[in-house]
Amino acid sequence: MFEQIERVPGDAILGLIDAFKKDSNPQKVDLGVGVYRDEQGNTPILRSVKEAEARLLKNETTKSYIGSHGDPRYGKAILSLVLGEDSPVLAANRASATQSPGGTGALRLAADFIKTQLPGKRIWVSDPTWPNHLGIFHAADVELHKYPYVDADNRLDFDGMLAALKEIPEGDVVLLHACCHNPSGFDLTQAQWKQVLEVVKARQLLPLIDFAYQGFGDGLDEDAYGVRLFAENLDELLITSSCSKNFGIYRERTGCLIAIARDSEQMENVRSQFAIVARENYSNPPAHGGSVVIEILESAELAAQWREEVAEMRNRINGLRRDFVEALKPHGLDERFAFIAEQRGMFSYTGLSGEQVDRLRDEYSIYMVRSGRANVAGLVSDNLPYVARAIADVVK
């Protein structure tokens, strides 16, 4: 039977990993894969994570299942991190947390929940959005549409976004990026979040907020502004959270699907459905990453150290954005690319064409996604002049 199976192209980003590894150019630069890197070009294990793992190694007593919802302590810790310790939503027992295999797993849980429990509802995503959003919702057979987000001049198209949201059929689902928009790097201001909230309420839409980069924009609490605004002003909300970036535990696949309902009884109804969806997908989530997060957030000492490390990563990325624009100044391109310093998170929608990206790869061994999305965290002080010179060449 296998002779009928056709070969398909691999994932574009994963393909970049293989191509980069095979490239023998000593000046090669990887701006494609979405992981944080330090000044030495490494993806480090956080000091707080190392200490938490050491404590787990000493004190852990079992490797038994943790249940479809995951470890309750993990759920409690993530709810406080995302919604705030003093959240009125938590006080009213309106929120539920289901541990998942990464933020991607949380998105798939949400997709399956929408398909089975909200039949006929469509989902609307930003254009552009994280490419895997498309794959996840297509795989779950949820009808997907797009709303504008970045215009032809590579700027946030908020007017276009708001106008499109006002036309979405009542009751549909709209996916929003909480912060550090992937792939564009363009985030909403607090005033814009309030305008989106009013449209969501007027159209009776169900927001699904993807919160994969908490702490990488302006701060752990600052980045949660839109999420907390919606949570405190809407009866119903879905949130997907990831610990991959802010804890640096990418391979541990540690995420969470959060649901907010009108009251505690309705929340329990939704929560029961999440358990079924999780059971049918993977039964139980992996435990190690969640245990690390618990160990950190339940320790005042480790939590303080972790917050400092998140700030270090955030400050490095924001500093790189400014340095990158400065490196383009000798080439007369600082004004053209000034928006890079204003964007947030690891990613930047550079505005480079597919052909220019190809030239960067073929002539300079600089790798990024063909859409022009670059991982700013892949830059280091030593390669900034090289990358700036290469970009100047391909755009001129």
C-alpha positions in Angstrom: 0.0 0.0 0.0 2.8 2.4 0.7 3.7 2.6 -3.0 0.8 5.0 -3.4 2.1 7.5 -0.9 3.6 10.6 -2.4 6.5 12.6 -1.0 5.6 16.1 0.1 7.8 19.1 0.8 9.0 19.3 4.4 8.3 22.2 6.8 10.0 25.3 5.5 11.5 26.3 8.9 12.7 22.8 9.8 14.2 22.7 6.3 16.2 25.8 7.1 17.8 23.9 10.1 19.1 21.2 7.8 20.3 23.6 5.1 22.1 25.7 7.7 23.8 22.7 9.3 25.2 21.7 5.8 26.5 25.1 5.0 30.3 25.2 5.4 30.5 29.0 5.2 32.2 30.2 8.5 30.2 33.4 8.4 26.8 31.7 8.1 24.0 33.3 10.2 20.7 31.6 11.2 17.9 34.1 11.4 15.2 31.5 10.7 14.6 29.1 13.6 12.5 30.6 16.4 14.7 30.1 19.4 16.4 32.6 21.7 20.2 32.8 21.4 22.7 34.5 23.6 25.7 36.6 22.5 27.7 33.3 21.8 24.9 32.1 19.5 23.8 29.4 21.9 20.3 28.6 23.2 21.1 28.5 26.9 19.5 26.6 29.8 18.4 29.2 32.3 20.2 29.2 35.6 16.8 29.0 37.4 15.9 26.0 35.3 19.1 24.2 36.1 18.6 24.7 39.8 14.9 23.6 39.5 16.0 20.4 37.7 18.6 19.7 40.4 15.9 20.0 43.1 13.6 17.7 41.1 16.3 15.1 40.7 16.8 15.0 44.4 13.2 15.1 45.5 11.0 13.6 42.7 9.4 10.4 43.9 7.3 9.2 40.9 6.9 9.1 37.2 3.2 8.2 37.2 0.6 9.8 35.0 -0.5 13.3 35.9 -4.0 13.2 34.4 -5.5 14.7 31.2 -5.5 18.2 32.8 -1.9 17.9 34.0 -0.5 18.8 37.3 -3.0 21.1 39.3 -0.1 23.0 40.7 1.1 23.8 37.2 -2.3 25.0 36.2 -2.6 27.2 39.3 0.9 28.7 38.6 0.2 29.4 35.0 -3.2 31.0 35.7 -1.6 33.4 38.1 1.2 34.2 35.7 -1.1 34.8 32.8 -4.1 36.5 34.5 -2.3 38.0 37.5 -2.4 36.9 41.1 -5.1 39.3 42.0 -7.3 38.6 39.0 -11.0 38.9 39.8 -11.6 36.1 37.3 -9.5 33.7 39.4 -11.3 34.9 42.6 -14.6 34.0 40.9 -13.4 30.5 39.9 -14.2 31.3 36.3 -10.9 30.1 34.8 -9.6 26.6 34.0 -6.2 25.4 33.0 -5.3 22.3 31.0 -1.6 21.4 30.7 -0.6 20.6 27.1 2.4 19.5 25.0 3.6 23.0 24.3 1.7 26.0 23.0 1.1 24.0 19.8 -0.6 21.3 21.7 -2.8 23.9 23.4 -3.8 25.3 20.0 -4.7 21.8 18.8 -6.9 21.3 21.9 -8.6 24.6 21.2 -9.1 23.7 17.6 -10.7 20.3 18.4 -12.8 21.9 21.1 -14.1 24.5 18.6 -14.8 21.7 16.0 -16.7 19.4 18.4 -18.4 21.9 20.8 -18.9 24.9 18.5 -20.0 23.3 15.3 -20.1 25.6 12.2 -18.0 28.3 13.9 -15.2 29.7 11.7 -11.8 31.0 13.0 -10.3 34.2 11.8 -6.5 34.7 11.9 -4.3 37.7 11.2 -2.6 38.1 7.8 0.2 37.2 8.3 0.2 34.8 11.2 2.3 32.0 12.5 2.1 29.4 9.6 1.4 26.5 11.9 -1.9 28.2 12.9 -3.1 27.4 9.4 -2.0 23.8 9.6 -3.5 23.2 13.0 -7.0 24.5 12.2 -7.0 22.9 8.8 -6.1 19.6 10.4 -8.9 20.0 12.9 -11.3 20.8 10.0 -12.2 24.2 11.3 -13.0 26.7 8.5 -10.3 29.4 8.5 -10.4 33.0 7.2 -8.0 35.9 7.5 -8.2 39.6 8.6 -5.6 42.2 7.5 -2.7 42.9 9.9 0.3 44.2 7.9 -0.1 46.5 4.9 1.8 46.7 1.6 4.2 49.2 3.2 5.1 46.7 5.9 3.3 48.6 8.7 0.6 47.5 11.2 -2.7 47.9 9.3 -4.8 48.5 12.4 -7.6 50.4 10.5 -7.9 47.4 8.1 -7.8 45.0 11.0 -10.6 46.8 12.8 -12.8 47.2 9.8 -12.5 43.5 9.0 -13.3 42.4 12.5 -16.5 44.5 12.3 -17.6 42.3 9.4 -16.9 38.9 11.0 -20.2 37.0 11.5 -21.5 37.0 15.0 -20.3 34.1 17.2 -17.2 33.2 15.1 -13.8 32.8 16.7 -11.0 35.4 16.3 -7.4 34.5 17.0 -5.3 37.3 18.4 -1.6 37.5 19.3 -1.1 38.7 22.9 2.3 40.2 22.3 5.4 39.8 20.1 3.3 39.0 17.0 4.8 36.1 15.0 5.9 36.7 12.3 5.6 40.5 12.1 6.8 41.8 15.5 4.0 44.5 15.3 2.0 44.7 18.5 -1.2 46.5 19.5 -1.1 49.4 21.8 -3.3 49.5 25.0 -5.6 51.9 23.2 -5.9 49.6 20.2 -6.6 46.6 22.5 -9.5 48.5 23.9 -10.9 49.2 20.5 -10.6 45.5 19.5 -12.4 44.6 22.7 -15.4 46.8 21.9 -15.7 45.2 18.4 -15.4 41.7 19.9 -18.2 42.5 22.4 -20.4 44.1 19.7 -20.0 41.2 17.3 -20.2 38.6 20.2 -17.0 37.0 18.9 -15.1 34.4 20.9 -11.4 35.4 21.2 -8.7 32.9 21.2 -5.5 34.7 22.4 -2.2 33.0 21.6 0.2 34.0 24.4 3.5 32.3 23.4 6.0 35.1 24.3 5.0 36.5 27.7 7.9 38.6 29.0 9.7 39.0 25.7 8.0 42.2 24.7 7.9 44.9 27.5 7.6 42.8 30.6 5.7 39.8 32.1 2.8 41.9 33.3 3.0 44.5 30.5 2.7 41.8 27.9 -0.4 40.4 29.5 -2.3 43.7 29.2 -4.6 42.6 26.3 -5.2 39.1 27.9 -6.2 40.5 31.2 -8.3 43.3 29.7 -10.3 40.7 27.7 -10.5 38.3 30.7 -12.0 40.9 33.0 -14.4 42.3 30.4 -15.8 39.2 28.6 -17.8 36.2 29.7 -16.0 33.8 27.5 -12.4 33.6 26.4 -9.8 31.0 25.3 -6.0 31.5 25.9 -3.1 29.3 24.8 0.1 29.8 26.8 3.6 28.5 26.2 6.6 28.1 28.5 9.1 27.4 25.6 10.5 30.9 25.2 10.3 32.5 28.6 11.6 29.4 30.5 13.8 28.3 27.6 12.4 24.8 27.8 11.6 24.3 24.1 12.1 20.6 23.9 10.1 19.9 27.1 6.9 20.8 25.3 5.2 22.7 28.1 2.0 24.7 27.4 -1.5 25.3 28.7 -5.0 25.9 27.4 -6.9 28.3 29.5 -10.7 28.8 29.3 -12.7 31.5 31.0 -16.4 31.1 31.3 -19.3 33.1 32.6 -19.4 31.4 36.0 -17.8 28.5 37.8 -20.4 26.0 36.8 -20.1 26.8 33.1 -16.3 26.6 33.5 -16.6 23.1 34.8 -18.7 22.1 31.8 -16.0 23.4 29.4 -13.2 21.9 31.5 -14.8 18.4 31.2 -14.8 18.7 27.4 -11.1 19.7 27.5 -10.3 16.5 29.3 -12.0 14.4 26.6 -10.2 16.3 23.8 -6.9 15.8 25.6 -7.6 12.1 26.3 -8.3 11.5 22.6 -5.2 13.4 21.5 -2.4 12.3 23.8 -4.0 11.1 27.0 -1.6 12.8 29.4 0.8 15.7 28.8 4.5 15.4 29.5 5.3 16.2 33.1 9.0 17.3 33.3 8.7 20.8 31.9 5.6 21.5 34.0 7.5 20.3 37.1 10.3 22.7 36.4 7.9 25.6 36.0 6.2 24.6 39.3 9.6 24.4 41.1 10.5 27.9 39.9 7.3 29.7 40.5 6.6 28.2 43.9 10.1 29.3 45.1 10.5 33.0 45.9 14.2 32.6 45.3 14.0 30.8 41.9 11.0 33.0 40.8 13.1 36.1 41.4 16.1 34.7 39.5 13.8 33.6 36.6 12.3 37.1 36.3 15.8 38.5 36.1 16.7 36.0 33.4 13.6 36.9 31.4 14.5 40.5 31.6 18.0 39.7 30.4 16.7 38.0 27.3 14.1 40.7 26.6 16.7 43.5 27.0 19.2 41.7 24.8 16.5 41.3 22.0 15.4 44.9 22.3 19.0 46.1 22.3 19.7 44.0 19.2 16.8 45.7 17.4 18.3 49.1 18.0 21.8 48.0 17.2 20.6 46.4 13.9 19.0 49.7 12.8 22.2 51.5 13.8 24.3 49.0 11.8 22.2 49.8 8.7 22.9 53.5 9.1 26.3 53.6 7.1 24.4 52.0 4.2 21.7 54.7 4.3 19.0 52.2 5.3 18.4 53.2 8.9 15.2 55.1 8.1 13.9 52.4 5.8 14.3 49.8 8.6 13.5 52.0 11.6 10.4 50.0 12.3 12.6 47.1 13.5 13.5 49.0 16.6 9.8 49.6 17.3 8.7 46.0 16.9 8.6 43.5 19.8 9.7 40.0 20.4 12.1 37.8 18.6 10.7 38.2 15.1 10.7 40.9 12.6 8.8 41.2 9.4 11.7 42.8 7.5 9.8 43.6 4.2 12.5 41.7 2.2 11.1 39.9 -0.8 11.4 36.2 -1.4 14.1 36.8 -4.1 16.1 39.0 -1.7 15.9 36.3 1.0 17.1 33.8 -1.6 20.1 36.0 -2.4 21.0 36.4 1.3 21.1 32.6 1.6 22.8 31.8 -1.6 25.4 34.6 -1.6 25.9 35.3 2.1 24.8 32.2 3.9 22.2 34.2 5.9 19.1 32.1 6.5 15.6 33.4 7.2 12.1 32.4 6.3 11.2 33.3 2.7 8.4 35.6 3.8 11.1 37.9 5.1 10.6 37.0 8.7 13.9 37.2 10.7 14.6 36.0 14.2 16.4 39.0 15.6 17.7 36.9 18.5 19.9 35.1 15.9 22.1 38.2 15.6 25.2 38.8 17.7 27.5 41.8 17.9 30.1 40.3 15.7 27.8 39.5 12.8 25.7 42.7 12.8 28.0 44.5 10.3 28.1 41.5 8.0 24.3 41.1 8.0 23.7 44.8 7.5 26.2 44.9 4.5 24.5 41.8 3.0 21.0 43.4 3.3 22.3 46.6 1.8 23.6 44.7 -1.2 20.4 42.8 -1.9 18.0 45.7 -1.5 20.1 48.1 -3.6 
